[in-house]
Protein backbone atom coordinates (compact mmCIF):
# COMPACT_ATOMS: atom_id res chain seq x y z
CA UNK A 1 0.00 0.00 0.00
CA UNK A 2 1.30 3.47 -0.91
CA UNK A 3 2.08 5.80 1.97
CA UNK A 4 1.68 9.58 2.01
CA UNK A 5 2.66 12.51 4.20
CA UNK A 6 5.74 13.51 6.19
CA UNK A 7 6.25 12.26 9.73
CA UNK A 8 9.01 14.87 10.10
CA UNK A 9 6.46 17.66 9.60
CA UNK A 10 4.21 16.11 12.25
CA UNK A 11 7.05 16.02 14.78
CA UNK A 12 8.20 19.53 13.93
CA UNK A 13 4.74 21.03 14.42
CA UNK A 14 4.21 19.26 17.74
CA UNK A 15 7.54 20.48 19.08
CA UNK A 16 6.66 24.10 18.30
CA UNK A 17 3.31 23.99 20.10
CA UNK A 18 2.79 24.61 23.82
CA UNK A 19 -0.36 22.50 23.58
CA UNK A 20 -1.12 20.23 20.57
CA UNK A 21 -4.32 22.01 19.61
CA UNK A 22 -5.81 23.62 16.55
CA UNK A 23 -8.52 26.07 17.59
CA UNK A 24 -11.10 24.97 15.05
CA UNK A 25 -12.44 27.44 12.47
CA UNK A 26 -16.06 28.10 13.45
CA UNK A 27 -18.64 29.79 11.25
CA UNK A 28 -19.77 33.14 12.71
CA UNK A 29 -17.83 32.39 15.92
CA UNK A 30 -14.08 32.54 15.19
CA UNK A 31 -12.57 36.04 15.25
CA UNK A 32 -9.30 37.75 14.46
CA UNK A 33 -8.61 38.08 18.19
CA UNK A 34 -9.17 34.35 18.73
CA UNK A 35 -6.52 33.53 16.14
CA UNK A 36 -4.03 36.03 17.55
CA UNK A 37 -4.51 35.01 21.18
CA UNK A 38 -4.37 31.29 20.33
CA UNK A 39 -1.06 31.90 18.58
CA UNK A 40 0.31 33.79 21.57
CA UNK A 41 -0.76 30.92 23.83
CA UNK A 42 1.16 28.39 21.74
CA UNK A 43 -1.67 26.80 19.75
CA UNK A 44 -2.71 27.01 16.10
CA UNK A 45 -5.53 29.50 15.58
CA UNK A 46 -7.77 29.42 12.54
CA UNK A 47 -10.63 31.38 11.01
CA UNK A 48 -13.08 30.77 8.13
CA UNK A 49 -12.61 33.23 5.28
CA UNK A 50 -16.40 33.43 5.02
CA UNK A 51 -16.72 34.89 8.52
CA UNK A 52 -15.80 38.14 6.75
CA UNK A 53 -18.77 39.51 4.85
CA UNK A 54 -16.59 40.48 1.88
CA UNK A 55 -13.19 39.55 0.47
CA UNK A 56 -12.01 43.11 1.18
CA UNK A 57 -12.82 42.72 4.86
CA UNK A 58 -11.19 39.28 4.85
CA UNK A 59 -8.00 40.82 3.41
CA UNK A 60 -7.93 43.33 6.28
CA UNK A 61 -8.30 40.49 8.78
CA UNK A 62 -5.45 38.53 7.22
CA UNK A 63 -3.19 41.56 7.43
CA UNK A 64 -4.10 42.11 11.09
CA UNK A 65 -3.43 38.49 12.02
CA UNK A 66 -0.20 38.37 10.05
CA UNK A 67 1.16 41.53 11.69
CA UNK A 68 0.17 40.47 15.21
CA UNK A 69 1.50 36.93 14.96
CA UNK A 70 4.79 38.16 13.51
CA UNK A 71 5.12 40.68 16.32
CA UNK A 72 4.42 38.01 18.95
CA UNK A 73 7.67 36.24 18.09
CA UNK A 74 6.00 32.81 18.22
CA UNK A 75 7.15 30.74 15.27
CA UNK A 76 3.78 29.08 14.86
CA UNK A 77 1.51 28.71 11.85
CA UNK A 78 -2.05 29.97 11.82
CA UNK A 79 -4.70 28.93 9.35
CA UNK A 80 -7.49 30.15 7.12
CA UNK A 81 -10.38 27.82 6.40
CA UNK A 82 -11.49 27.85 2.75
CA UNK A 83 -14.63 26.10 1.51
CA UNK A 84 -13.43 24.45 -1.70
CA UNK A 85 -16.89 23.31 -2.77
CA UNK A 86 -17.96 24.43 -6.25
CA UNK A 87 -20.74 26.60 -4.81
CA UNK A 88 -18.24 28.93 -3.09
CA UNK A 89 -18.12 31.83 -5.52
CA UNK A 90 -15.59 33.64 -3.33
CA UNK A 91 -12.98 30.88 -3.34
CA UNK A 92 -10.71 32.34 -6.02
CA UNK A 93 -10.73 35.85 -4.56
CA UNK A 94 -10.18 34.65 -1.00
CA UNK A 95 -7.41 32.29 -2.12
CA UNK A 96 -5.64 35.18 -3.87
CA UNK A 97 -5.70 37.09 -0.58
CA UNK A 98 -4.11 34.12 1.18
CA UNK A 99 -1.45 33.77 -1.49
CA UNK A 100 -0.56 37.48 -1.44
CA UNK A 101 -0.25 37.43 2.37
CA UNK A 102 1.47 34.02 2.43
CA UNK A 103 -0.96 32.66 5.02
CA UNK A 104 1.00 29.86 6.75
CA UNK A 105 -1.70 27.18 6.47
CA UNK A 106 -4.93 26.57 4.61
CA UNK A 107 -7.66 24.24 5.86
CA UNK A 108 -9.65 23.01 2.85
CA UNK A 109 -13.20 21.93 3.64
CA UNK A 110 -16.19 20.39 1.85
CA UNK A 111 -14.46 19.28 -1.32
CA UNK A 112 -11.18 18.23 -2.88
CA UNK A 113 -8.12 20.16 -1.64
CA UNK A 114 -6.37 19.58 -4.99
CA UNK A 115 -7.63 22.92 -6.28
CA UNK A 116 -5.49 24.86 -3.77
CA UNK A 117 -2.46 22.65 -3.06
CA UNK A 118 -0.09 23.71 -5.85
CA UNK A 119 -0.73 27.43 -5.39
CA UNK A 120 -0.32 27.33 -1.60
CA UNK A 121 2.78 25.16 -1.82
CA UNK A 122 4.31 27.65 -4.28
CA UNK A 123 4.76 30.23 -1.51
CA UNK A 124 5.68 27.67 1.16
CA UNK A 125 2.28 27.29 2.84
CA UNK A 126 0.79 24.12 4.27
CA UNK A 127 -2.51 22.57 3.22
CA UNK A 128 -4.66 20.58 5.62
CA UNK A 129 -7.89 18.94 4.54
CA UNK A 130 -11.01 18.00 6.46
CA UNK A 131 -12.09 14.39 5.97
CA UNK A 132 -15.18 12.66 7.34
CA UNK A 133 -14.57 9.24 5.80
CA UNK A 134 -11.71 6.86 4.98
CA UNK A 135 -12.35 7.40 1.27
CA UNK A 136 -12.05 11.17 1.49
CA UNK A 137 -8.99 10.96 3.75
CA UNK A 138 -7.26 8.69 1.23
CA UNK A 139 -8.16 10.95 -1.70
CA UNK A 140 -6.82 14.01 0.13
CA UNK A 141 -3.61 12.14 0.99
CA UNK A 142 -3.17 11.08 -2.63
CA UNK A 143 -3.72 14.68 -3.73
CA UNK A 144 -0.70 15.64 -1.63
CA UNK A 145 -2.02 17.45 1.44
CA UNK A 146 0.39 18.15 4.27
CA UNK A 147 -2.08 17.16 6.98
CA UNK A 148 -5.52 15.69 7.60
CA UNK A 149 -8.24 16.83 9.99
CA UNK A 150 -10.35 13.78 10.78
CA UNK A 151 -13.95 14.70 11.59
CA UNK A 152 -15.29 12.00 13.90
CA UNK A 153 -18.65 11.51 15.57
CA UNK A 154 -19.17 14.28 18.10
CA UNK A 155 -17.57 17.22 16.29
CA UNK A 156 -19.63 20.39 16.60
CA UNK A 157 -21.21 21.82 13.47
CA UNK A 158 -20.40 19.91 10.28
CA UNK A 159 -19.32 16.52 11.60
CA UNK A 160 -18.29 12.97 10.81
CA UNK A 161 -19.74 9.66 11.93
CA UNK A 162 -16.79 7.30 12.43
CA UNK A 163 -15.42 6.24 15.79
CA UNK A 164 -12.05 7.97 16.40
CA UNK A 165 -10.33 4.70 17.42
CA UNK A 166 -11.12 3.11 14.07
CA UNK A 167 -10.71 6.26 11.98
CA UNK A 168 -7.18 7.13 13.13
CA UNK A 169 -6.03 3.50 12.93
CA UNK A 170 -7.18 3.10 9.34
CA UNK A 171 -5.78 6.43 8.17
CA UNK A 172 -2.42 5.67 9.76
CA UNK A 173 -2.15 2.67 7.44
CA UNK A 174 -1.53 5.04 4.52
CA UNK A 175 -0.73 8.50 5.95
CA UNK A 176 2.38 9.45 7.95
CA UNK A 177 1.81 13.20 8.05
CA UNK A 178 0.13 15.31 10.72
CA UNK A 179 -3.28 14.03 11.80
CA UNK A 180 -5.56 16.43 13.64
CA UNK A 181 -8.41 14.63 15.40
CA UNK A 182 -11.74 16.42 15.77
CA UNK A 183 -14.80 15.39 17.74
CA UNK A 184 -15.64 15.59 21.44
CA UNK A 185 -12.14 16.53 22.61
CA UNK A 186 -12.75 19.01 25.40
CA UNK A 187 -10.36 18.22 28.27
CA UNK A 188 -6.78 17.19 28.86
CA UNK A 189 -7.49 13.49 29.18
CA UNK A 190 -9.29 13.34 25.84
CA UNK A 191 -6.44 15.30 24.27
CA UNK A 192 -3.91 12.82 25.69
CA UNK A 193 -6.10 9.96 24.43
CA UNK A 194 -6.07 11.48 20.94
CA UNK A 195 -2.27 11.43 21.02
CA UNK A 196 -2.27 7.81 22.20
CA UNK A 197 -4.53 6.88 19.29
CA UNK A 198 -1.91 8.16 16.88
CA UNK A 199 -3.12 11.69 16.23
CA UNK A 200 -0.59 14.52 16.44
CA UNK A 201 -3.01 17.25 17.47
CA UNK A 202 -6.67 17.82 18.19
CA UNK A 203 -9.04 20.32 16.63
CA UNK A 204 -11.02 21.83 19.49
CA UNK A 205 -14.04 24.01 18.80
CA UNK A 206 -16.92 23.72 21.26
CA UNK A 207 -14.66 24.43 24.26
CA UNK A 208 -13.72 27.81 22.79
CA UNK A 209 -17.12 29.06 21.62
CA UNK A 210 -17.56 30.60 25.07
CA UNK A 211 -14.12 32.26 24.97
CA UNK A 212 -14.27 35.98 25.59
CA UNK A 213 -12.73 36.68 22.18
CA UNK A 214 -15.35 34.72 20.23
CA UNK A 215 -18.23 36.28 18.32
CA UNK A 216 -20.79 34.06 20.07
CA UNK A 217 -23.62 35.91 21.76
CA UNK A 218 -24.13 35.90 25.52
CA UNK A 219 -27.18 33.65 25.02
CA UNK A 220 -25.15 31.18 22.97
CA UNK A 221 -22.45 31.03 25.63
CA UNK A 222 -24.98 30.50 28.39
CA UNK A 223 -26.74 27.75 26.44
CA UNK A 224 -23.43 25.94 26.09
CA UNK A 225 -22.80 26.17 29.83
CA UNK A 226 -26.27 24.78 30.56
CA UNK A 227 -26.05 21.91 28.04
CA UNK A 228 -24.67 18.39 28.21
CA UNK A 229 -24.13 15.62 25.68
CA UNK A 230 -27.82 14.75 25.54
CA UNK A 231 -28.54 18.26 24.27
CA UNK A 232 -26.70 17.74 20.97
CA UNK A 233 -28.82 16.87 17.94
CA UNK A 234 -27.40 15.49 14.69
CA UNK A 235 -29.21 16.92 11.65
CA UNK A 236 -28.48 17.61 8.00
CA UNK A 237 -31.21 20.20 7.72
CA UNK A 238 -29.21 23.27 8.70
CA UNK A 239 -26.13 23.01 6.46
CA UNK A 240 -27.16 20.27 4.03
CA UNK A 241 -24.63 17.82 5.50
CA UNK A 242 -24.66 16.12 8.93
CA UNK A 243 -24.13 18.71 11.68
CA UNK A 244 -24.26 18.63 15.47
CA UNK A 245 -26.45 21.42 16.84
CA UNK A 246 -27.74 22.50 20.24
CA UNK A 247 -31.20 21.09 20.89
CA UNK A 248 -32.41 24.17 22.75
CA UNK A 249 -31.48 26.49 19.91
CA UNK A 250 -33.34 24.31 17.40
CA UNK A 251 -36.44 24.20 19.57
CA UNK A 252 -36.39 27.89 20.46
CA UNK A 253 -35.99 28.99 16.84
CA UNK A 254 -38.88 26.84 15.63
CA UNK A 255 -36.55 25.21 13.13
CA UNK A 256 -38.54 22.45 11.45
CA UNK A 257 -37.00 19.67 9.39
CA UNK A 258 -38.57 19.28 5.97
CA UNK A 259 -36.33 16.44 4.80
CA UNK A 260 -35.36 18.11 1.53
CA UNK A 261 -31.75 19.16 2.15
CA UNK A 262 -29.43 16.26 1.48
CA UNK A 263 -26.41 17.94 -0.12
CA UNK A 264 -24.17 20.82 0.87
CA UNK A 265 -24.71 24.04 -1.06
CA UNK A 266 -22.81 27.07 0.16
CA UNK A 267 -25.22 29.53 -1.43
CA UNK A 268 -28.02 27.95 0.56
CA UNK A 269 -25.98 27.94 3.76
CA UNK A 270 -25.14 31.62 3.45
CA UNK A 271 -28.80 32.39 2.89
CA UNK A 272 -29.49 30.87 6.30
CA UNK A 273 -27.16 33.22 8.20
CA UNK A 274 -30.18 34.37 10.18
CA UNK A 275 -30.80 30.77 11.14
CA UNK A 276 -27.14 30.38 12.16
CA UNK A 277 -27.59 33.34 14.49
CA UNK A 278 -30.30 31.45 16.36
CA UNK A 279 -29.51 27.80 15.55
CA UNK A 280 -26.17 27.07 17.18
CA UNK A 281 -23.56 24.37 16.80
CA UNK A 282 -22.17 22.28 19.63
CA UNK A 283 -20.16 19.09 19.96
CA UNK A 284 -20.34 16.09 22.26
CA UNK A 285 -17.81 17.69 24.63
CA UNK A 286 -20.22 20.47 25.55
CA UNK A 287 -20.46 19.20 29.12
CA UNK A 288 -16.94 20.51 29.76
CA UNK A 289 -17.92 24.08 28.91
CA UNK A 290 -18.48 25.68 32.31
CA UNK A 291 -17.70 29.39 31.87
CA UNK A 292 -16.61 32.18 29.58
CA UNK A 293 -12.92 33.10 29.89
CA UNK A 294 -10.07 34.45 27.76
CA UNK A 295 -8.96 31.86 25.22
CA UNK A 296 -5.41 32.00 26.62
CA UNK A 297 -6.74 30.89 30.02
CA UNK A 298 -8.77 28.07 28.47
CA UNK A 299 -5.77 26.85 26.48
CA UNK A 300 -3.50 27.03 29.52
CA UNK A 301 -5.99 25.00 31.54
CA UNK A 302 -6.30 22.44 28.75
CA UNK A 303 -2.51 22.23 28.52
CA UNK A 304 -2.14 21.63 32.27
CA UNK A 305 -4.79 18.90 32.16
CA UNK A 306 -3.05 17.33 29.16
CA UNK A 307 0.36 17.23 30.79
CA UNK A 308 -1.12 15.84 34.01
CA UNK A 309 -2.90 13.13 32.02
CA UNK A 310 0.40 12.17 30.37
CA UNK A 311 2.13 12.01 33.75
CA UNK A 312 -0.53 9.82 35.32
CA UNK A 313 -1.39 7.61 32.35
CA UNK A 314 -0.93 3.86 32.62
CA UNK A 315 2.52 2.94 31.29
Secondary structure as GFF3:
##gff-version 3
##sequence-region A 1 315
A	DSSP	alpha_helix	7	16	.	.	.	ID=ss1
A	DSSP	beta_strand	21	23	.	.	.	ID=ss2
A	DSSP	alpha_helix	32	40	.	.	.	ID=ss3
A	DSSP	beta_strand	46	48	.	.	.	ID=ss4
A	DSSP	three_ten_helix	49	51	.	.	.	ID=ss5
A	DSSP	alpha_helix	55	72	.	.	.	ID=ss6
A	DSSP	beta_strand	79	83	.	.	.	ID=ss7
A	DSSP	alpha_helix	91	101	.	.	.	ID=ss8
A	DSSP	beta_strand	105	109	.	.	.	ID=ss9
A	DSSP	alpha_helix	114	122	.	.	.	ID=ss10
A	DSSP	beta_strand	126	131	.	.	.	ID=ss11
A	DSSP	alpha_helix	134	143	.	.	.	ID=ss12
A	DSSP	beta_strand	147	151	.	.	.	ID=ss13
A	DSSP	beta_strand	157	158	.	.	.	ID=ss14
A	DSSP	alpha_helix	164	171	.	.	.	ID=ss15
A	DSSP	beta_strand	178	182	.	.	.	ID=ss16
A	DSSP	alpha_helix	188	197	.	.	.	ID=ss17
A	DSSP	beta_strand	201	204	.	.	.	ID=ss18
A	DSSP	alpha_helix	206	209	.	.	.	ID=ss19
A	DSSP	alpha_helix	218	226	.	.	.	ID=ss20
A	DSSP	three_ten_helix	229	231	.	.	.	ID=ss21
A	DSSP	beta_strand	232	235	.	.	.	ID=ss22
A	DSSP	beta_strand	243	246	.	.	.	ID=ss23
A	DSSP	alpha_helix	247	253	.	.	.	ID=ss24
A	DSSP	alpha_helix	266	271	.	.	.	ID=ss25
A	DSSP	alpha_helix	273	278	.	.	.	ID=ss26
A	DSSP	three_ten_helix	284	288	.	.	.	ID=ss27
A	DSSP	alpha_helix	295	312	.	.	.	ID=ss28
###
